[in-house]
C-alpha cells in the first residue's frame, strides 16, 4: 500500500492486476443488469404539491449507482480499464437478452399459472435491452471520456466537478436514448409519459450523483491508497474500440 500514489498514464497500466479492480467490475455489471431487468419495466409515479402526477421509471432509484461506479473506475483505474468494464457490461446485456428470450419462449408446463405474468414482465425485454445497450454504450463512454479529460484539465483537483459534470453529460445522453426506444408506443407509455421519464431520469440520476459525492470521495480515496496509483489520461486513445494503448 502506498501513502502517496504514483502518478501514471492510463495506457501504461491498462492490464495491471489491481487488487480491487475485479470487485469494482463485478459490482458495476451486477447493478447494470439488475436495474435494467427489475427496475426498468415498472413505471412509478409521485404526486407533486400542485396535485399533478409525475411519472418515472423505478430503475432510476438504483441505476445511477452504475454511473457512480463508472466514475470510480475512470478516476482510479483510468479510461482504458473503464473501457474494458463497459464492454464487459455490453456483453452481459446481450447475454441477458438472449437468456430472457429463451426462457420466455419455452412452453410452460401444463397447469403452470405464471406464464402470462412472466411474459408481461419479461416479454418486452428485447426492447428494454436494445435500449439499454445503445443508451448504456453511448452514455457510459461519454461519461468516461468527460471524466478522464476533466481530470487532466483540472490537474486532478476538484473531483466533485468531474463526477457531477460527467454524469450530467452521460446521463443526459442515456436518458434521451433509453426511454423512447424501450417504451414509446407500449400500452401505458404515451409520449408525454416518455418525456416525463426522460427528464425525471436525468434529474434524479444527476441529483443522486451530487448527493452521493461524499461516498464517491471516500471510495476513490480508499482505492487510490490501496492500489497505490494516481492515473491521468494524458496520452490515451479515447476511441471506444481502442488502438493506441494496451486497453484495446
C-alpha positions in Angstrom: 0.0 0.0 0.0 1.3 3.4 -0.9 0.5 6.5 1.2 1.5 8.7 -1.8 0.0 7.1 -5.0 2.4 7.1 -8.0 1.2 9.2 -10.9 1.0 7.2 -14.2 -0.7 7.4 -17.6 -3.8 5.2 -18.2 -2.2 3.5 -21.2 0.7 2.3 -19.0 -1.5 0.3 -16.6 -4.3 -1.0 -18.8 -3.7 -4.6 -17.9 -2.2 -4.3 -14.4 -3.6 -6.8 -12.0 -5.1 -4.4 -9.4 -6.3 -5.9 -6.2 -9.8 -4.4 -6.1 -10.5 -3.9 -9.8 -12.3 -7.3 -10.3 -14.7 -6.4 -7.4 -15.5 -3.0 -8.8 -16.1 -4.5 -12.2 -18.5 -7.2 -10.7 -20.4 -4.5 -8.8 -20.8 -2.4 -12.0 -22.1 -5.3 -14.1 -24.4 -6.6 -11.4 -26.1 -3.2 -10.8 -26.3 -2.7 -14.6 -28.2 -5.9 -15.2 -30.5 -5.8 -12.1 -31.5 -2.2 -12.6 -32.4 -2.9 -16.3 -34.3 -6.1 -15.7 -36.0 -5.5 -12.3 -36.4 -1.7 -12.3 -36.8 -0.5 -15.8 -40.0 -2.3 -16.6 -42.0 -0.6 -13.9 -43.5 2.9 -14.3 -43.9 4.6 -10.9 -45.4 8.0 -10.1 -45.4 10.6 -7.3 -48.0 13.3 -6.6 -46.5 16.8 -6.7 -47.6 19.6 -4.3 -49.7 21.1 -7.0 -51.6 17.9 -7.4 -50.1 16.9 -10.7 -48.6 13.4 -11.2 -45.0 12.9 -12.2 -44.0 9.6 -13.7 -40.6 7.9 -13.6 -39.0 4.5 -14.2 -38.5 2.6 -11.0 -35.0 1.6 -12.0 -33.9 5.2 -11.7 -33.5 4.6 -7.9 -30.6 2.2 -8.5 -29.2 2.6 -12.0 -27.3 5.8 -11.1 -25.0 3.7 -8.9 -23.6 2.2 -12.1 -22.6 5.7 -13.2 -21.0 6.4 -9.8 -19.0 3.2 -10.1 -18.1 4.2 -13.7 -16.7 7.5 -12.3 -14.8 5.5 -9.7 -13.4 3.2 -12.4 -12.2 6.1 -14.6 -10.8 8.1 -11.8 -8.9 5.3 -10.1 -8.0 2.9 -12.9 -8.1 5.2 -16.0 -10.1 5.3 -19.2 -8.5 2.2 -20.7 -9.6 0.0 -17.8 -13.0 1.6 -17.7 -13.4 0.8 -21.4 -12.8 -2.9 -20.6 -15.6 -2.8 -18.0 -18.0 -1.0 -20.3 -17.5 -3.7 -23.0 -18.0 -6.4 -20.3 -21.3 -4.8 -19.3 -22.2 -4.6 -23.0 -21.6 -8.4 -23.4 -23.6 -9.1 -20.3 -26.6 -7.2 -21.5 -26.5 -9.2 -24.8 -26.4 -12.5 -22.9 -29.2 -11.3 -20.6 -31.4 -10.5 -23.7 -30.7 -14.0 -25.2 -31.5 -15.7 -21.9 -34.7 -13.8 -21.4 -35.8 -14.7 -24.9 -35.1 -18.4 -24.4 -36.8 -18.6 -21.0 -39.9 -16.7 -22.1 -40.2 -18.7 -25.3 -40.0 -22.1 -23.7 -43.5 -23.7 -23.4 -44.8 -23.7 -19.8 -45.7 -26.9 -18.0 -49.3 -27.8 -18.1 -51.2 -26.0 -15.3 -48.4 -23.6 -14.5 -50.2 -20.2 -13.9 -47.2 -17.9 -14.2 -46.7 -17.7 -18.0 -48.9 -14.6 -18.6 -47.3 -12.7 -15.8 -43.8 -13.8 -16.9 -44.5 -12.6 -20.4 -45.8 -9.3 -19.1 -42.6 -8.6 -17.1 -40.1 -10.1 -19.5 -41.9 -10.1 -22.8 -40.7 -6.7 -23.8 -37.2 -7.4 -22.5 -35.8 -7.3 -26.1 -36.8 -3.6 -26.4 -35.5 -2.8 -22.9 -32.2 -4.5 -23.6 -31.9 -2.9 -27.1 -32.5 0.5 -25.5 -30.2 -0.4 -22.6 -27.4 -1.5 -24.9 -27.5 1.6 -27.1 -28.1 4.1 -24.2 -25.6 2.4 -21.9 -22.9 2.2 -24.6 -23.3 5.9 -25.6 -23.8 7.2 -22.1 -21.1 5.3 -20.3 -18.4 6.1 -22.9 -19.4 9.8 -22.8 -19.3 9.7 -19.0 -15.8 8.1 -19.0 -14.4 10.4 -21.7 -15.6 13.6 -19.9 -14.4 12.2 -16.5 -10.9 11.4 -17.9 -10.4 14.6 -19.8 -11.7 16.8 -16.9 -9.2 15.1 -14.6 -6.3 16.2 -16.9 -7.8 19.7 -17.3 -8.2 20.2 -13.5 -4.8 18.6 -12.8 -6.6 16.0 -10.5 -8.3 18.7 -8.4 -12.0 19.4 -7.8 -13.1 15.8 -8.1 -16.7 16.9 -7.5 -16.7 18.9 -10.7 -15.9 16.0 -12.9 -18.1 13.4 -11.2 -21.1 15.6 -11.5 -20.1 17.1 -14.8 -19.5 13.7 -16.5 -22.8 12.5 -15.1 -24.8 15.5 -16.5 -23.4 14.6 -19.9 -23.5 10.8 -19.7 -26.9 10.6 -18.0 -28.4 13.1 -20.4 -27.4 11.0 -23.4 -28.5 7.8 -21.7 -31.9 9.3 -20.8 -32.5 10.7 -24.2 -31.9 7.4 -25.9 -33.3 4.8 -23.4 -36.9 5.6 -22.8 -38.1 6.3 -26.4 -36.5 3.1 -27.7 -37.7 1.0 -24.7 -41.2 2.1 -24.1 -42.6 4.5 -26.7 -45.8 3.0 -28.2 -46.3 0.5 -25.5 -49.6 0.4 -23.5 -49.3 2.8 -20.6 -46.5 4.8 -22.2 -47.9 7.7 -24.1 -45.4 10.3 -25.4 -46.0 12.7 -22.5 -45.0 10.0 -20.1 -41.9 9.1 -22.1 -40.9 12.7 -22.0 -41.6 12.9 -18.2 -39.5 9.8 -17.7 -36.6 11.2 -19.7 -36.5 14.4 -17.7 -37.1 12.6 -14.4 -34.4 10.1 -15.1 -31.8 12.7 -16.0 -32.6 15.0 -13.0 -32.9 12.2 -10.4 -29.7 10.4 -11.5 -27.7 13.7 -11.5 -29.1 14.5 -8.1 -28.1 11.1 -6.8 -24.6 11.7 -8.1 -24.4 15.0 -6.2 -25.9 13.6 -3.0 -23.5 10.6 -3.0 -20.4 12.8 -3.7 -19.1 12.2 -0.1 -19.4 8.4 -0.6 -17.7 8.6 -4.0 -14.8 10.6 -2.4 -14.4 8.0 0.3 -14.4 5.1 -2.1 -12.0 6.7 -4.5 -9.6 7.8 -1.8 -9.6 4.3 -0.3 -8.9 2.6 -3.7 -6.2 5.0 -4.6 -4.4 4.4 -1.3 -4.8 0.6 -1.6 -3.9 0.4 -5.3 -1.0 2.9 -5.0 -1.6 4.8 -8.2 -2.9 8.1 -9.5 -4.0 7.7 -13.1 -4.0 10.5 -15.7 -5.2 10.0 -19.3 -2.6 12.3 -20.8 -1.8 10.1 -23.8 -4.9 7.9 -24.2 -6.8 6.8 -27.2 -10.4 7.7 -26.3 -12.0 5.6 -29.1 -14.4 3.0 -27.6 -12.6 0.4 -29.6 -9.0 1.5 -28.7 -6.0 1.5 -30.9 -3.0 3.2 -29.3 -2.9 1.8 -25.9 -2.9 -1.6 -24.2 -6.5 -1.2 -23.1 -7.9 -2.2 -26.5 
